[in-house]
């Protein structure tokens, strides 16, 4: 069985590599076709990769790494706040259906409201007298609005996935809402759902943080989005913009790969129990 899984994973490598090559070929082709029409605003992938390498290892590399650090810090802050609240409210919602129903309008509003509207609202609220120093945290608040519903619903899904016989056994033992059931049954069952939500929310969270850093402007301070904004005015420098975008994509891929490895190790651990 293990040999079959290993063989399957090995067979995926050339397919993934082929998909990456196809993506870059398509990018190159689009850039070439635009240049034929006289539009040079879409640089080819080689120029964008070169710009990314220059940003990371060239003369201005220190500024790039500091900006990456700020964006990651904002993402982690939003992630921790979201997870803490999702763990609390998701646990209450999973154990008490009436509380889940009570909270459902709040969750629906958070999911439905456009992210750009949240940015505009937060900017208008946090740019008044005495609030200027709060502007750098606007991306954190935005990340919370995007990440929290994903993690909250993931925890609810984990609770709901429990086998009915297990739930009935806990009811018979009057342990349906005990701390033992939470940490030995509910949370371990919900872990795969949470890990999947982490993979979804990290990439989405980074995108909205970059959007907020771009939208709010230099008031937000340093950040990867601020570097993209700097290269969009007064002249649109698409090579650098796409270069910084590739850096952001690389960060998301590293996070996704790390979570994937954690999920595999956890699955092996659970199978060995």
DOGU-192861 format. One record per residue (C-alpha): residue number from 0; x, y, z. Coordinates in steps of 0.05 Angstrom, whole numbers. Example, Ala and Ser with C-alpha at 12.3 -4.5 7.8 and 13.67 -1.06 7.14 Angstrom:
<pt><nr>0</nr><px>246</px><py>-90</py><pz>156</pz></pt>
<pt><nr>1</nr><px>273</px><py>-21</py><pz>143</pz></pt>
// end
This chain:
<pt><nr>0</nr><px>0</px><py>0</py><pz>0</pz></pt>
<pt><nr>1</nr><px>56</px><py>48</py><pz>19</pz></pt>
<pt><nr>2</nr><px>93</px><py>30</py><pz>-46</pz></pt>
<pt><nr>3</nr><px>31</px><py>47</py><pz>-86</pz></pt>
<pt><nr>4</nr><px>24</px><py>114</py><pz>-52</pz></pt>
<pt><nr>5</nr><px>97</px><py>129</py><pz>-63</pz></pt>
<pt><nr>6</nr><px>92</px><py>110</py><pz>-136</pz></pt>
<pt><nr>7</nr><px>30</px><py>154</py><pz>-143</pz></pt>
<pt><nr>8</nr><px>67</px><py>213</py><pz>-113</pz></pt>
<pt><nr>9</nr><px>126</px><py>203</py><pz>-159</pz></pt>
<pt><nr>10</nr><px>79</px><py>202</py><pz>-220</pz></pt>
<pt><nr>11</nr><px>50</px><py>269</py><pz>-199</pz></pt>
<pt><nr>12</nr><px>118</px><py>304</py><pz>-203</pz></pt>
<pt><nr>13</nr><px>123</px><py>307</py><pz>-280</pz></pt>
<pt><nr>14</nr><px>49</px><py>326</py><pz>-284</pz></pt>
<pt><nr>15</nr><px>60</px><py>385</py><pz>-236</pz></pt>
<pt><nr>16</nr><px>124</px><py>405</py><pz>-273</pz></pt>
<pt><nr>17</nr><px>86</px><py>401</py><pz>-339</pz></pt>
<pt><nr>18</nr><px>31</px><py>445</py><pz>-311</pz></pt>
<pt><nr>19</nr><px>81</px><py>497</py><pz>-288</pz></pt>
<pt><nr>20</nr><px>115</px><py>497</py><pz>-356</pz></pt>
<pt><nr>21</nr><px>48</px><py>504</py><pz>-391</pz></pt>
<pt><nr>22</nr><px>29</px><py>563</py><pz>-346</pz></pt>
<pt><nr>23</nr><px>94</px><py>600</py><pz>-363</pz></pt>
<pt><nr>24</nr><px>87</px><py>584</py><pz>-437</pz></pt>
<pt><nr>25</nr><px>17</px><py>612</py><pz>-437</pz></pt>
<pt><nr>26</nr><px>42</px><py>674</py><pz>-401</pz></pt>
<pt><nr>27</nr><px>98</px><py>682</py><pz>-452</pz></pt>
<pt><nr>28</nr><px>49</px><py>673</py><pz>-510</pz></pt>
<pt><nr>29</nr><px>1</px><py>725</py><pz>-483</pz></pt>
<pt><nr>30</nr><px>58</px><py>774</py><pz>-473</pz></pt>
<pt><nr>31</nr><px>83</px><py>761</py><pz>-543</pz></pt>
<pt><nr>32</nr><px>14</px><py>771</py><pz>-574</pz></pt>
<pt><nr>33</nr><px>3</px><py>837</py><pz>-536</pz></pt>
<pt><nr>34</nr><px>72</px><py>862</py><pz>-560</pz></pt>
<pt><nr>35</nr><px>53</px><py>846</py><pz>-632</pz></pt>
<pt><nr>36</nr><px>-7</px><py>892</py><pz>-622</pz></pt>
<pt><nr>37</nr><px>38</px><py>947</py><pz>-595</pz></pt>
<pt><nr>38</nr><px>20</px><py>936</py><pz>-521</pz></pt>
<pt><nr>39</nr><px>82</px><py>926</py><pz>-478</pz></pt>
<pt><nr>40</nr><px>47</px><py>928</py><pz>-410</pz></pt>
<pt><nr>41</nr><px>50</px><py>853</py><pz>-400</pz></pt>
<pt><nr>42</nr><px>123</px><py>832</py><pz>-392</pz></pt>
<pt><nr>43</nr><px>144</px><py>761</py><pz>-407</pz></pt>
<pt><nr>44</nr><px>155</px><py>713</py><pz>-349</pz></pt>
<pt><nr>45</nr><px>231</px><py>716</py><pz>-355</pz></pt>
<pt><nr>46</nr><px>231</px><py>792</py><pz>-343</pz></pt>
<pt><nr>47</nr><px>184</px><py>784</py><pz>-284</pz></pt>
<pt><nr>48</nr><px>226</px><py>728</py><pz>-253</pz></pt>
<pt><nr>49</nr><px>288</px><py>771</py><pz>-262</pz></pt>
<pt><nr>50</nr><px>252</px><py>830</py><pz>-228</pz></pt>
<pt><nr>51</nr><px>233</px><py>784</py><pz>-170</pz></pt>
<pt><nr>52</nr><px>305</px><py>760</py><pz>-161</pz></pt>
<pt><nr>53</nr><px>330</px><py>832</py><pz>-163</pz></pt>
<pt><nr>54</nr><px>279</px><py>852</py><pz>-111</pz></pt>
<pt><nr>55</nr><px>300</px><py>794</py><pz>-65</pz></pt>
<pt><nr>56</nr><px>375</px><py>795</py><pz>-75</pz></pt>
<pt><nr>57</nr><px>392</px><py>862</py><pz>-108</pz></pt>
<pt><nr>58</nr><px>412</px><py>929</py><pz>-79</pz></pt>
<pt><nr>59</nr><px>342</px><py>942</py><pz>-51</pz></pt>
<pt><nr>60</nr><px>335</px><py>872</py><pz>-22</pz></pt>
<pt><nr>61</nr><px>334</px><py>896</py><pz>50</pz></pt>
<pt><nr>62</nr><px>272</px><py>939</py><pz>37</pz></pt>
<pt><nr>63</nr><px>238</px><py>880</py><pz>3</pz></pt>
<pt><nr>64</nr><px>251</px><py>832</py><pz>60</pz></pt>
<pt><nr>65</nr><px>229</px><py>883</py><pz>112</pz></pt>
<pt><nr>66</nr><px>165</px><py>894</py><pz>72</pz></pt>
<pt><nr>67</nr><px>154</px><py>819</py><pz>67</pz></pt>
<pt><nr>68</nr><px>163</px><py>814</py><pz>142</pz></pt>
<pt><nr>69</nr><px>111</px><py>867</py><pz>155</pz></pt>
<pt><nr>70</nr><px>60</px><py>834</py><pz>108</pz></pt>
<pt><nr>71</nr><px>72</px><py>766</py><pz>141</pz></pt>
<pt><nr>72</nr><px>67</px><py>797</py><pz>210</pz></pt>
<pt><nr>73</nr><px>-1</px><py>828</py><pz>192</pz></pt>
<pt><nr>74</nr><px>-24</px><py>761</py><pz>163</pz></pt>
<pt><nr>75</nr><px>-3</px><py>723</py><pz>226</pz></pt>
<pt><nr>76</nr><px>-37</px><py>774</py><pz>271</pz></pt>
<pt><nr>77</nr><px>-102</px><py>769</py><pz>232</pz></pt>
<pt><nr>78</nr><px>-95</px><py>693</py><pz>230</pz></pt>
<pt><nr>79</nr><px>-84</px><py>686</py><pz>305</pz></pt>
<pt><nr>80</nr><px>-141</px><py>733</py><pz>323</pz></pt>
<pt><nr>81</nr><px>-188</px><py>697</py><pz>274</pz></pt>
<pt><nr>82</nr><px>-169</px><py>628</py><pz>298</pz></pt>
<pt><nr>83</nr><px>-176</px><py>646</py><pz>372</pz></pt>
<pt><nr>84</nr><px>-246</px><py>674</py><pz>361</pz></pt>
<pt><nr>85</nr><px>-265</px><py>618</py><pz>313</pz></pt>
<pt><nr>86</nr><px>-243</px><py>565</py><pz>364</pz></pt>
<pt><nr>87</nr><px>-285</px><py>598</py><pz>418</pz></pt>
<pt><nr>88</nr><px>-348</px><py>612</py><pz>378</pz></pt>
<pt><nr>89</nr><px>-341</px><py>550</py><pz>335</pz></pt>
<pt><nr>90</nr><px>-337</px><py>506</py><pz>397</pz></pt>
<pt><nr>91</nr><px>-399</px><py>539</py><pz>426</pz></pt>
<pt><nr>92</nr><px>-435</px><py>534</py><pz>360</pz></pt>
<pt><nr>93</nr><px>-416</px><py>461</py><pz>352</pz></pt>
<pt><nr>94</nr><px>-439</px><py>442</py><pz>421</pz></pt>
<pt><nr>95</nr><px>-500</px><py>487</py><pz>424</pz></pt>
<pt><nr>96</nr><px>-541</px><py>488</py><pz>359</pz></pt>
<pt><nr>97</nr><px>-583</px><py>547</py><pz>384</pz></pt>
<pt><nr>98</nr><px>-520</px><py>589</py><pz>392</pz></pt>
<pt><nr>99</nr><px>-500</px><py>571</py><pz>321</pz></pt>
<pt><nr>100</nr><px>-568</px><py>594</py><pz>296</pz></pt>
<pt><nr>101</nr><px>-563</px><py>658</py><pz>336</pz></pt>
<pt><nr>102</nr><px>-494</px><py>673</py><pz>306</pz></pt>
<pt><nr>103</nr><px>-513</px><py>655</py><pz>234</pz></pt>
<pt><nr>104</nr><px>-535</px><py>726</py><pz>213</pz></pt>
<pt><nr>105</nr><px>-469</px><py>754</py><pz>238</pz></pt>
<pt><nr>106</nr><px>-429</px><py>702</py><pz>199</pz></pt>
<pt><nr>107</nr><px>-472</px><py>713</py><pz>136</pz></pt>
<pt><nr>108</nr><px>-460</px><py>789</py><pz>139</pz></pt>
<pt><nr>109</nr><px>-384</px><py>780</py><pz>147</pz></pt>
<pt><nr>110</nr><px>-382</px><py>732</py><pz>88</pz></pt>
<pt><nr>111</nr><px>-426</px><py>775</py><pz>43</pz></pt>
<pt><nr>112</nr><px>-397</px><py>844</py><pz>54</pz></pt>
<pt><nr>113</nr><px>-348</px><py>864</py><pz>-2</pz></pt>
<pt><nr>114</nr><px>-276</px><py>867</py><pz>22</pz></pt>
<pt><nr>115</nr><px>-265</px><py>934</py><pz>-13</pz></pt>
<pt><nr>116</nr><px>-324</px><py>963</py><pz>26</pz></pt>
<pt><nr>117</nr><px>-290</px><py>940</py><pz>91</pz></pt>
<pt><nr>118</nr><px>-225</px><py>975</py><pz>70</pz></pt>
<pt><nr>119</nr><px>-262</px><py>1040</py><pz>55</pz></pt>
<pt><nr>120</nr><px>-301</px><py>1036</py><pz>120</pz></pt>
<pt><nr>121</nr><px>-239</px><py>1021</py><pz>163</pz></pt>
<pt><nr>122</nr><px>-200</px><py>1076</py><pz>127</pz></pt>
<pt><nr>123</nr><px>-255</px><py>1127</py><pz>141</pz></pt>
<pt><nr>124</nr><px>-258</px><py>1106</py><pz>214</pz></pt>
<pt><nr>125</nr><px>-184</px><py>1101</py><pz>229</pz></pt>
<pt><nr>126</nr><px>-158</px><py>1163</py><pz>194</pz></pt>
<pt><nr>127</nr><px>-190</px><py>1213</py><pz>240</pz></pt>
<pt><nr>128</nr><px>-155</px><py>1253</py><pz>295</pz></pt>
<pt><nr>129</nr><px>-122</px><py>1207</py><pz>345</pz></pt>
<pt><nr>130</nr><px>-130</px><py>1145</py><pz>300</pz></pt>
<pt><nr>131</nr><px>-72</px><py>1158</py><pz>251</pz></pt>
<pt><nr>132</nr><px>-28</px><py>1107</py><pz>285</pz></pt>
<pt><nr>133</nr><px>-81</px><py>1053</py><pz>275</pz></pt>
<pt><nr>134</nr><px>-76</px><py>1055</py><pz>198</pz></pt>
<pt><nr>135</nr><px>-21</px><py>1002</py><pz>195</pz></pt>
<pt><nr>136</nr><px>-70</px><py>953</py><pz>226</pz></pt>
<pt><nr>137</nr><px>-125</px><py>961</py><pz>174</pz></pt>
<pt><nr>138</nr><px>-98</px><py>900</py><pz>135</pz></pt>
<pt><nr>139</nr><px>-101</px><py>859</py><pz>200</pz></pt>
<pt><nr>140</nr><px>-175</px><py>877</py><pz>210</pz></pt>
<pt><nr>141</nr><px>-190</px><py>860</py><pz>138</pz></pt>
<pt><nr>142</nr><px>-154</px><py>793</py><pz>144</pz></pt>
<pt><nr>143</nr><px>-198</px><py>777</py><pz>204</pz></pt>
<pt><nr>144</nr><px>-262</px><py>791</py><pz>166</pz></pt>
<pt><nr>145</nr><px>-239</px><py>743</py><pz>111</pz></pt>
<pt><nr>146</nr><px>-206</px><py>688</py><pz>151</pz></pt>
<pt><nr>147</nr><px>-253</px><py>682</py><pz>211</pz></pt>
<pt><nr>148</nr><px>-315</px><py>655</py><pz>174</pz></pt>
<pt><nr>149</nr><px>-272</px><py>602</py><pz>139</pz></pt>
<pt><nr>150</nr><px>-242</px><py>576</py><pz>204</pz></pt>
<pt><nr>151</nr><px>-308</px><py>581</py><pz>242</pz></pt>
<pt><nr>152</nr><px>-346</px><py>540</py><pz>190</pz></pt>
<pt><nr>153</nr><px>-288</px><py>490</py><pz>186</pz></pt>
<pt><nr>154</nr><px>-294</px><py>476</py><pz>260</pz></pt>
<pt><nr>155</nr><px>-369</px><py>468</py><pz>255</pz></pt>
<pt><nr>156</nr><px>-359</px><py>419</py><pz>198</pz></pt>
<pt><nr>157</nr><px>-311</px><py>379</py><pz>240</pz></pt>
<pt><nr>158</nr><px>-360</px><py>375</py><pz>298</pz></pt>
<pt><nr>159</nr><px>-417</px><py>355</py><pz>250</pz></pt>
<pt><nr>160</nr><px>-374</px><py>300</py><pz>219</pz></pt>
<pt><nr>161</nr><px>-374</px><py>259</py><pz>282</pz></pt>
<pt><nr>162</nr><px>-403</px><py>190</py><pz>275</pz></pt>
<pt><nr>163</nr><px>-474</px><py>186</py><pz>302</pz></pt>
<pt><nr>164</nr><px>-457</px><py>125</py><pz>344</pz></pt>
<pt><nr>165</nr><px>-400</px><py>164</py><pz>377</pz></pt>
<pt><nr>166</nr><px>-447</px><py>222</py><pz>393</pz></pt>
<pt><nr>167</nr><px>-499</px><py>174</py><pz>421</pz></pt>
<pt><nr>168</nr><px>-446</px><py>141</py><pz>465</pz></pt>
<pt><nr>169</nr><px>-424</px><py>209</py><pz>492</pz></pt>
<pt><nr>170</nr><px>-497</px><py>225</py><pz>507</pz></pt>
<pt><nr>171</nr><px>-506</px><py>160</py><pz>545</pz></pt>
<pt><nr>172</nr><px>-443</px><py>176</py><pz>586</pz></pt>
<pt><nr>173</nr><px>-467</px><py>248</py><pz>595</pz></pt>
<pt><nr>174</nr><px>-401</px><py>271</py><pz>565</pz></pt>
<pt><nr>175</nr><px>-427</px><py>305</py><pz>503</pz></pt>
<pt><nr>176</nr><px>-401</px><py>373</py><pz>525</pz></pt>
<pt><nr>177</nr><px>-344</px><py>353</py><pz>571</pz></pt>
<pt><nr>178</nr><px>-272</px><py>377</py><pz>566</pz></pt>
<pt><nr>179</nr><px>-250</px><py>305</py><pz>555</pz></pt>
<pt><nr>180</nr><px>-296</px><py>298</py><pz>494</pz></pt>
<pt><nr>181</nr><px>-272</px><py>365</py><pz>467</pz></pt>
<pt><nr>182</nr><px>-198</px><py>349</py><pz>469</pz></pt>
<pt><nr>183</nr><px>-202</px><py>275</py><pz>455</pz></pt>
<pt><nr>184</nr><px>-258</px><py>270</py><pz>405</pz></pt>
<pt><nr>185</nr><px>-284</px><py>336</py><pz>377</pz></pt>
<pt><nr>186</nr><px>-219</px><py>373</py><pz>365</pz></pt>
<pt><nr>187</nr><px>-179</px><py>313</py><pz>336</pz></pt>
<pt><nr>188</nr><px>-238</px><py>299</py><pz>289</pz></pt>
<pt><nr>189</nr><px>-240</px><py>373</py><pz>268</pz></pt>
<pt><nr>190</nr><px>-164</px><py>379</py><pz>257</pz></pt>
<pt><nr>191</nr><px>-165</px><py>358</py><pz>182</pz></pt>
<pt><nr>192</nr><px>-221</px><py>409</py><pz>169</pz></pt>
<pt><nr>193</nr><px>-181</px><py>463</py><pz>205</pz></pt>
<pt><nr>194</nr><px>-118</px><py>447</py><pz>167</pz></pt>
<pt><nr>195</nr><px>-156</px><py>453</py><pz>102</pz></pt>
<pt><nr>196</nr><px>-184</px><py>520</py><pz>125</pz></pt>
<pt><nr>197</nr><px>-114</px><py>543</py><pz>142</pz></pt>
<pt><nr>198</nr><px>-90</px><py>528</py><pz>71</pz></pt>
<pt><nr>199</nr><px>-150</px><py>566</py><pz>43</pz></pt>
<pt><nr>200</nr><px>-146</px><py>625</py><pz>90</pz></pt>
<pt><nr>201</nr><px>-71</px><py>637</py><pz>87</pz></pt>
<pt><nr>202</nr><px>-71</px><py>649</py><pz>12</pz></pt>
<pt><nr>203</nr><px>-135</px><py>688</py><pz>14</pz></pt>
<pt><nr>204</nr><px>-112</px><py>727</py><pz>75</pz></pt>
<pt><nr>205</nr><px>-47</px><py>747</py><pz>42</pz></pt>
<pt><nr>206</nr><px>-85</px><py>771</py><pz>-20</pz></pt>
<pt><nr>207</nr><px>-131</px><py>816</py><pz>20</pz></pt>
<pt><nr>208</nr><px>-73</px><py>843</py><pz>62</pz></pt>
<pt><nr>209</nr><px>-36</px><py>862</py><pz>-2</pz></pt>
<pt><nr>210</nr><px>-99</px><py>894</py><pz>-29</pz></pt>
<pt><nr>211</nr><px>-108</px><py>934</py><pz>36</pz></pt>
<pt><nr>212</nr><px>-35</px><py>956</py><pz>35</pz></pt>
<pt><nr>213</nr><px>-43</px><py>980</py><pz>-37</pz></pt>
<pt><nr>214</nr><px>-110</px><py>1014</py><pz>-24</pz></pt>
<pt><nr>215</nr><px>-93</px><py>1049</py><pz>41</pz></pt>
<pt><nr>216</nr><px>-26</px><py>1074</py><pz>12</pz></pt>
<pt><nr>217</nr><px>36</px><py>1097</py><pz>48</pz></pt>
<pt><nr>218</nr><px>-4</px><py>1110</py><pz>113</pz></pt>
<pt><nr>219</nr><px>-3</px><py>1035</py><pz>124</pz></pt>
<pt><nr>220</nr><px>73</px><py>1035</py><pz>129</pz></pt>
<pt><nr>221</nr><px>118</px><py>983</py><pz>99</pz></pt>
<pt><nr>222</nr><px>91</px><py>921</py><pz>65</pz></pt>
<pt><nr>223</nr><px>94</px><py>880</py><pz>2</pz></pt>
<pt><nr>224</nr><px>30</px><py>914</py><pz>-23</pz></pt>
<pt><nr>225</nr><px>61</px><py>982</py><pz>-11</pz></pt>
<pt><nr>226</nr><px>119</px><py>962</py><pz>-57</pz></pt>
<pt><nr>227</nr><px>70</px><py>942</py><pz>-111</pz></pt>
<pt><nr>228</nr><px>34</px><py>1010</py><pz>-102</pz></pt>
<pt><nr>229</nr><px>100</px><py>1047</py><pz>-108</pz></pt>
<pt><nr>230</nr><px>113</px><py>1014</py><pz>-176</pz></pt>
<pt><nr>231</nr><px>44</px><py>1032</py><pz>-202</pz></pt>
<pt><nr>232</nr><px>53</px><py>1107</py><pz>-199</pz></pt>
<pt><nr>233</nr><px>68</px><py>1153</py><pz>-233</pz></pt>
<pt><nr>234</nr><px>89</px><py>1102</py><pz>-287</pz></pt>
<pt><nr>235</nr><px>62</px><py>1031</py><pz>-287</pz></pt>
<pt><nr>236</nr><px>124</px><py>987</py><pz>-277</pz></pt>
<pt><nr>237</nr><px>93</px><py>920</py><pz>-293</pz></pt>
<pt><nr>238</nr><px>158</px><py>881</py><pz>-289</pz></pt>
<pt><nr>239</nr><px>167</px><py>900</py><pz>-216</pz></pt>
<pt><nr>240</nr><px>93</px><py>893</py><pz>-201</pz></pt>
<pt><nr>241</nr><px>92</px><py>822</py><pz>-228</pz></pt>
<pt><nr>242</nr><px>159</px><py>809</py><pz>-195</pz></pt>
<pt><nr>243</nr><px>132</px><py>826</py><pz>-126</pz></pt>
<pt><nr>244</nr><px>69</px><py>787</py><pz>-144</pz></pt>
<pt><nr>245</nr><px>112</px><py>725</py><pz>-157</pz></pt>
<pt><nr>246</nr><px>144</px><py>735</py><pz>-89</pz></pt>
<pt><nr>247</nr><px>74</px><py>736</py><pz>-57</pz></pt>
<pt><nr>248</nr><px>56</px><py>672</py><pz>-96</pz></pt>
<pt><nr>249</nr><px>120</px><py>639</py><pz>-71</pz></pt>
<pt><nr>250</nr><px>101</px><py>656</py><pz>1</pz></pt>
<pt><nr>251</nr><px>32</px><py>624</py><pz>-7</pz></pt>
<pt><nr>252</nr><px>62</px><py>562</py><pz>-40</pz></pt>
<pt><nr>253</nr><px>112</px><py>553</py><pz>17</pz></pt>
<pt><nr>254</nr><px>55</px><py>559</py><pz>68</pz></pt>
<pt><nr>255</nr><px>11</px><py>510</py><pz>29</pz></pt>
<pt><nr>256</nr><px>68</px><py>460</py><pz>23</pz></pt>
<pt><nr>257</nr><px>83</px><py>465</py><pz>98</pz></pt>
<pt><nr>258</nr><px>10</px><py>453</py><pz>115</pz></pt>
<pt><nr>259</nr><px>6</px><py>395</py><pz>67</pz></pt>
<pt><nr>260</nr><px>66</px><py>362</py><pz>100</pz></pt>
<pt><nr>261</nr><px>36</px><py>373</py><pz>169</pz></pt>
<pt><nr>262</nr><px>-30</px><py>343</py><pz>146</pz></pt>
<pt><nr>263</nr><px>5</px><py>281</py><pz>119</pz></pt>
<pt><nr>264</nr><px>44</px><py>271</py><pz>184</pz></pt>
<pt><nr>265</nr><px>-20</px><py>280</py><pz>224</pz></pt>
<pt><nr>266</nr><px>-56</px><py>230</py><pz>180</pz></pt>
<pt><nr>267</nr><px>0</px><py>179</py><pz>190</pz></pt>
<pt><nr>268</nr><px>-2</px><py>191</py><pz>265</pz></pt>
<pt><nr>269</nr><px>-77</px><py>181</py><pz>269</pz></pt>
<pt><nr>270</nr><px>-73</px><py>117</py><pz>226</pz></pt>
<pt><nr>271</nr><px>-20</px><py>90</py><pz>273</pz></pt>
<pt><nr>272</nr><px>-62</px><py>100</py><pz>335</pz></pt>
// end
